[in-house]
C-alpha cells in the first residue's frame, strides 16, 4: 500500500467520524424536540479503500437517549484520533522518504 493510499484512507476515516459526531451533536441539540427521530450513522468500507459514513433518521422513530449519544461521541473521538495518528504517521513517512531521496 502506498503512502498516498494510507493518508487517503486515514482522511476518509476522519471525515466519516466527523460526520458521525455531527449527527450525535444534532441529536443532543434536539433531545427536547417533540417527535424528533434521532439520526443514526453507519460506517461502511469502500472497495477502493477508506470508509464512508451514511446518516439517516432512526427507522423506529426512537427518541434521543443521552447515554447512547455520549457513547457515540466517545466512539467518534477515538476513531478520529486513531485515523489522525495514521495520517500523521503516513505524512512522517513521506517526509522521511523525501529526505532520503534528497540526500
Secondary structure, 3 states (H helix, E strand, C coil): CCHHHHHHHHHHHHHHHHHHHHHHHHHHHCCCCCCCCCEEEEEEECCCCCEEEEEEECCCCCCCCHHHHHHHHHHHHHHHHHHHHHHHHHHHHHHHHHHHHHC
